[in-house]
Amino acid sequence: MATPHKNKTFSTFLAAVLGGIGVHRFYLHGLRDRFGWLHVLSVPLSLALAQAFPAAPALFTALPLVLSILVGALEALVIGLTPDEKWDLRHNTGSTRQSESHWILAVILVLTAGAGAMGLIALLARSFDLLFTGGAFG
């Protein structure tokens, strides 16, 4: 009996777009994936922090979600850069199809790397602004 084929390009796209809430983890590993649930829990944790500390800067109360989004972008890069043969050995052992990466995967990876780098730079800049100047620049 053949198992469902896990598409590497689709997994990369899910990680890039919805990685902050762990959708790619559930696609790859099912609902029992602990790291997927950790991504999901970042949302209520951020909301709880915002309710508990209303005077705190939004960046600090949303930090669990922001970090989850950045980890999702990193996971998208790891998934997308995995060689097709290794991908099939890990995720498609019982599938009758073989993975074949196309140009769209390269576009997703470039956009993810750019957005992830900008997000990380913005996080560092805003954190330093809040920590060292008290938020004097915004």
Contact map, one row per residue, 1 for C-alpha under 8 A:
111000000000000000000000000000000000000000000000000000000000000000000000000000000000000000000100000000000000000000000000000000000000000000
111100000000000000000000000000000000000000000000000000000000000000000000000000000000000000000111000000000000000000000000000000000000000000
111110000000000000000000000000000000000000000000000000000000000000000000000000000000000000011110000000000000000000000000000000000000000000
011111000000000000000000000000000000000000000000000000000000000000000000000000000000000000010110000000000000000000000000000000000000000000
001111100000000000000000000000000000000000000000000000000000000000000000000000000000000000110011100000000000000000000000000000000000000000
000111110010000000000000000100000000000000000000000000000000000000000000000000000000000000110000000000000000000000000000000000000000000000
000011111110000000000000000000000000000000000000000000000000000000000000000000000000000000000000001000000000000000000000000000000000000000
000001111111000000000000000000000000000000000000000000000000000000000000000000110001001000000000001010000000000000000000000000000000000000
000000111111100000000000000000000000000000000000000000000000000000000000000000010000000000000000000010011000000000000000000000000000000000
000000111111110000000000000000000000000000000000000000000000000000000000000000000000000000000000000000000000000000000000000000000000000000
000001111111111000000001001100000000000000000000000000000000000000000000000100100000000000000000000000000000000000000000000000000000000000
000000011111111100000001000000000000000000000000000000000000000000000000001110110000000000000000000000001001100000000000000000000000000000
000000001111111110000000000000000000000000000000000000000000000000000000000100000000000000000000000000000001000000000000000000000000000000
000000000111111111100011000000000000000000000000000000000000000000000000000100000000000000000000000000000000000000000000000000000000000000
000000000011111111110111100000000000000000000000000000000000000000000001101100000000000000000000000000000000000000000000000000000000000000
000000000001111111100000000000000000000000000000000000000000000000000001101100000000000000000000000000000001000100000000000000000000000000
000000000000111111110000000000000000000000000000000000000000000000000000000000000000000000000000000000000000000000000000000000000000000000
000000000000011111111111000000000000000000000000000000000000000000001001000000000000000000000000000000000000000000000000000000000000000000
000000000000011111111111000000000000001000000000000000000000000000011011101100000000000000000000000000000000000000000000000000000000000000
000000000000001011111100000000000000001100000000000000000000000011111111000000000000000000000000000000000000000000000000000000000000000000
000000000000000001111110000000000001001111100000000000000000000000011000000000000000000000000000000000000000000000000000000000000000000000
000000000000001001111111110000000011111100000000000000000000000000000001000000000000000000000000000000000000000000000000000000000000000000
000000000000011001101111111000000001000000000000000000000000000000000000000000000000000000000000000000000000000000000000000000000000000000
000000000011011001100111111100000001000000000000000000000000000000000000000000000000000000000000000000000000000000000000000000000000000000
000000000000001000000111111111001011000000000000000000000000000000000000000000000000000000000000000000000000000000000000000000000000000000
000000000000000000000111111111111001000000000000000000000000000000000000000000000000000000000000000000000000000000000000000000000000000000
000000000010000000000011111111000000000000000000000000000000000000000000000000000000000000000000000000000000000000000000000000000000000000
000001000010000000000001111111000000000000000000000000000000000000000000000000000000000000100000000000000000000000000000000000000000000000
000000000000000000000000111111111000000000000000000000000000000000000000000000000000000000000000000000000000000000000000000000000000000000
000000000000000000000000111111111000000000000000000000000000000000000000000000000000000000000000000000000000000000000000000000000000000000
000000000000000000000000010011111001000000000000000000000000000000000000000000000000000000000000000000000000000000000000000000000000000000
000000000000000000000000010011111100000000000000000000000000000000000000000000000000000000000000000000000000000000000000000000000000000000
000000000000000000000000110011111111100000000000000000000000000000000000000000000000000000000000000000000000000000000000000000000000000000
000000000000000000000000000000011111110000000000000000000000000000000000000000000000000000000000000000000000000000000000000000000000000000
000000000000000000000100100000001111111000000000000000000000000000000000000000000000000000000000000000000000000000000000000000000000000000
000000000000000000001111110000101111111100000000000000000000000000000000000000000000000000000000000000000000000000000000000000000000000000
000000000000000000000100000000001111111110000000000000000000000000000000000000000000000000000000000000000000000000000000000000000000000000
000000000000000000000100000000000111111111000000000000000000000000000000000000000000000000000000000000000000000000000000000000000000000000
000000000000000000111100000000000011111111100000000000000000000010010000000000000000000000000000000000000000000000000000000000000000000000
000000000000000000011100000000000001111111110000000000000000000000000000000000000000000000000000000000000000000000000000000000000000000000
000000000000000000001000000000000000111111111000000000000000000000000000000000000000000000000000000000000000000000000000000000000000000000
000000000000000000001000000000000000011111111100000000000000000110010000000000000000000000000000000000000000000000000000000000000000000000
000000000000000000001000000000000000001111111110000000000000000110000000000000000000000000000000000000000000000000000000000000000000000000
000000000000000000000000000000000000000111111111000000000000000000000000000000000000000000000000000000000000000000000000000000000000000000
000000000000000000000000000000000000000011111111100000000000000100000000000000000000000000000000000000000000000000000000000000000000000000
000000000000000000000000000000000000000001111111110000000000111110000000000000000000000000000000000000000000000000000000000000000000000000
000000000000000000000000000000000000000000111111111000000000110000000000000000000000000000000000000000000000000000000000000000000000000000
000000000000000000000000000000000000000000011111111100000000000000000000000000000000000000000000000000000000000000000000000000000000000000
000000000000000000000000000000000000000000001111111110000000110000000000000000000000000000000000000000000000000000000000000000000000000000
000000000000000000000000000000000000000000000111111111010100110000000000000000000000000000000000000000000000000000000000000000000000000000
000000000000000000000000000000000000000000000011111111000000000000000000000000000000000000000000000000000000000000000000000000000000000000
000000000000000000000000000000000000000000000001111111000000000000000000000000000000000000000000000000000000000000000000000000000000000000
000000000000000000000000000000000000000000000000111111110000100000000000000000000000000000000000000000000000000000000000000000000000000000
000000000000000000000000000000000000000000000000011111110000000000000000000000000000000000000000000000000000000000000000000000000000000000
000000000000000000000000000000000000000000000000000011111000000000000000000000000000000000000000000000000000000000000000000000000000000000
000000000000000000000000000000000000000000000000010011111101100000000000000000000000000000000000000000000000000000000000000000000000000000
000000000000000000000000000000000000000000000000000000111111100000000000000000000000000000000000000000000000000000000000000000000000000000
000000000000000000000000000000000000000000000000010000011111110000000000000000000000000000000000000000000000000000000000000000000000000000
000000000000000000000000000000000000000000000000000000001111111000000000000000000000000000000000000000000000000000000000000001100000000000
000000000000000000000000000000000000000000000000000000011111111000000000000000000000000000000000000000000000000000000000000000000000000000
000000000000000000000000000000000000000000000110110010011111111100000000000000000000000000000000000000000000000000000000000000000000000000
000000000000000000000000000000000000000000000110110000000111111111000000000000000000000000000000000000000000000000000000000000000000000000
000000000000000000000000000000000000000000000100000000000011111111100000000000000000000000000000000000000000000000000000000000000000000000
000000000000000000000000000000000000000001101100000000000000111111110000000000000000000000000000000000000000000000000000000000000000000000
000000000000000000010000000000000000001001100100000000000000011111111000000000000000000000000000000000000000000000000000000000000000000000
000000000000000000010000000000000000000000000000000000000000011111111100000000000000000000000000000000000000000000000000000000000000000000
000000000000000000010000000000000000000000000000000000000000001111111110000000000000000000000000000000000000000000000000000000000000000000
000000000000000000111000000000000000001001000000000000000000000111111111000000000000000000000000000000000000000000000000000000000000000000
000000000000000001111000000000000000000000000000000000000000000011111111100000000000000000000000000000000000000000000000000000000000000000
000000000000000000010000000000000000000000000000000000000000000001111111110000000000000000000000000000000000000000010011000000000000000000
000000000000000000110000000000000000000000000000000000000000000000111111111000000000000000000000000000000000000000000000000000000000000000
000000000000001101110100000000000000000000000000000000000000000000011111111100000000000000000000000000000000000000000000000000000000000000
000000000000001100100000000000000000000000000000000000000000000000001111111110000000000000000000000000000000000110010000000000000000000000
000000000000000000000000000000000000000000000000000000000000000000000111111111000000000000000000000000000000000000010000000000000000000000
000000000001001100100000000000000000000000000000000000000000000000000011111111100000000000000000000000000000000000000000000000000000000000
000000000011111100100000000000000000000000000000000000000000000000000001111111110000000000000000000000000000100100000000000000000000000000
000000000001000000000000000000000000000000000000000000000000000000000000111111111000000000000000000000000000100110000000000000000000000000
000000000000000000000000000000000000000000000000000000000000000000000000011111111100000000000000000000000000000000000000000000000000000000
000000010011000000000000000000000000000000000000000000000000000000000000001111111100000000000000000000000000000000000000000000000000000000
000000011001000000000000000000000000000000000000000000000000000000000000000111111100000000000000000000001000100000000000000000000000000000
000000000000000000000000000000000000000000000000000000000000000000000000000011111110000000000000000000000000000000000000000000000000000000
000000000000000000000000000000000000000000000000000000000000000000000000000001111111011000000000000000000000000000000000000000000000000000
000000000000000000000000000000000000000000000000000000000000000000000000000000001111111000000000000000000000000000000000000000000000000000
000000010000000000000000000000000000000000000000000000000000000000000000000000000111111100000000011110000000000000000000000000000000000000
000000000000000000000000000000000000000000000000000000000000000000000000000000000011111110000000001000000000000000000000000000000000000000
000000000000000000000000000000000000000000000000000000000000000000000000000000000111111111000000000000000000000000000000000000000000000000
000000010000000000000000000000000000000000000000000000000000000000000000000000000111111111110000001000000000000000000000000000000000000000
000000000000000000000000000000000000000000000000000000000000000000000000000000000001111111111000011000000000000000000000000000000000000000
000000000000000000000000000000000000000000000000000000000000000000000000000000000000111111111000000000000000000000000000000000000000000000
000000000000000000000000000000000000000000000000000000000000000000000000000000000000011111111000000000000000000000000000000000000000000000
000011000000000000000000000100000000000000000000000000000000000000000000000000000000001111111000000000000000000000000000000000000000000000
001111000000000000000000000000000000000000000000000000000000000000000000000000000000001111111110010000000000000000000000000000000000000000
001000000000000000000000000000000000000000000000000000000000000000000000000000000000000111111110000000000000000000000000000000000000000000
111100000000000000000000000000000000000000000000000000000000000000000000000000000000000000011111000000000000000000000000000000000000000000
011110000000000000000000000000000000000000000000000000000000000000000000000000000000000000011111110000000000000000000000000000000000000000
010010000000000000000000000000000000000000000000000000000000000000000000000000000000000000000111110000000000000000000000000000000000000000
000010000000000000000000000000000000000000000000000000000000000000000000000000000000000000000011111000000000000000000000000000000000000000
000000000000000000000000000000000000000000000000000000000000000000000000000000000001000100010011111100000000000000000000000000000000000000
000000110000000000000000000000000000000000000000000000000000000000000000000000000001101100000000111110000000000000000000000000000000000000
000000000000000000000000000000000000000000000000000000000000000000000000000000000001000000000000011111000000000000000000000000000000000000
000000011000000000000000000000000000000000000000000000000000000000000000000000000001000000000000001111101000000000000000000000000000000000
000000000000000000000000000000000000000000000000000000000000000000000000000000000000000000000000000111111100000000000000000000000000000000
000000000000000000000000000000000000000000000000000000000000000000000000000000000000000000000000000011111110000000000000000000000000000000
000000001000000000000000000000000000000000000000000000000000000000000000000000000000000000000000000001111111000000000000000000000000000000
000000001001000000000000000000000000000000000000000000000000000000000000000000010000000000000000000011111111100000000000000000000000000000
000000000000000000000000000000000000000000000000000000000000000000000000000000000000000000000000000001111111110000000000000000000000000000
000000000000000000000000000000000000000000000000000000000000000000000000000000000000000000000000000000111111111000000000000000000000000000
000000000001100100000000000000000000000000000000000000000000000000000000000000000000000000000000000000011111111100000000000000000000000000
000000000001000000000000000000000000000000000000000000000000000000000000000110010000000000000000000000001111111110000000000000000000000000
000000000000000000000000000000000000000000000000000000000000000000000000000000000000000000000000000000000111111111000000000000000000000000
000000000000000000000000000000000000000000000000000000000000000000000000000000000000000000000000000000000011111111100000000000000000000000
000000000000000100000000000000000000000000000000000000000000000000000000100110000000000000000000000000000001111111110000000000000000000000
000000000000000000000000000000000000000000000000000000000000000000000000100010000000000000000000000000000000111111111000000000000000000000
000000000000000000000000000000000000000000000000000000000000000000000000000000000000000000000000000000000000011111111100000000000000000000
000000000000000000000000000000000000000000000000000000000000000000000000000000000000000000000000000000000000001111111110000000000000000000
000000000000000000000000000000000000000000000000000000000000000000000100110000000000000000000000000000000000000111111111000000000000000000
000000000000000000000000000000000000000000000000000000000000000000000000000000000000000000000000000000000000000011111111100000000000000000
000000000000000000000000000000000000000000000000000000000000000000000000000000000000000000000000000000000000000001111111110000000000000000
000000000000000000000000000000000000000000000000000000000000000000000100000000000000000000000000000000000000000000111111111000000000000000
000000000000000000000000000000000000000000000000000000000000000000000100000000000000000000000000000000000000000000011111111100000000000000
000000000000000000000000000000000000000000000000000000000000000000000000000000000000000000000000000000000000000000001111111110000000000000
000000000000000000000000000000000000000000000000000000000000000000000000000000000000000000000000000000000000000000000111111111000000000000
000000000000000000000000000000000000000000000000000000000000000000000000000000000000000000000000000000000000000000000011111111100000000000
000000000000000000000000000000000000000000000000000000000000000000000000000000000000000000000000000000000000000000000001111111110000000000
000000000000000000000000000000000000000000000000000000000000000000000000000000000000000000000000000000000000000000000000111111111000000000
000000000000000000000000000000000000000000000000000000000010000000000000000000000000000000000000000000000000000000000000011111111100000000
000000000000000000000000000000000000000000000000000000000010000000000000000000000000000000000000000000000000000000000000001111111110000000
000000000000000000000000000000000000000000000000000000000000000000000000000000000000000000000000000000000000000000000000000111111111100000
000000000000000000000000000000000000000000000000000000000000000000000000000000000000000000000000000000000000000000000000000011111111111110
000000000000000000000000000000000000000000000000000000000000000000000000000000000000000000000000000000000000000000000000000001111111111100
000000000000000000000000000000000000000000000000000000000000000000000000000000000000000000000000000000000000000000000000000000111111111000
000000000000000000000000000000000000000000000000000000000000000000000000000000000000000000000000000000000000000000000000000000011111111000
000000000000000000000000000000000000000000000000000000000000000000000000000000000000000000000000000000000000000000000000000000011111111110
000000000000000000000000000000000000000000000000000000000000000000000000000000000000000000000000000000000000000000000000000000001111111100
000000000000000000000000000000000000000000000000000000000000000000000000000000000000000000000000000000000000000000000000000000001111111111
000000000000000000000000000000000000000000000000000000000000000000000000000000000000000000000000000000000000000000000000000000001100111111
000000000000000000000000000000000000000000000000000000000000000000000000000000000000000000000000000000000000000000000000000000001000101111
000000000000000000000000000000000000000000000000000000000000000000000000000000000000000000000000000000000000000000000000000000000000001111
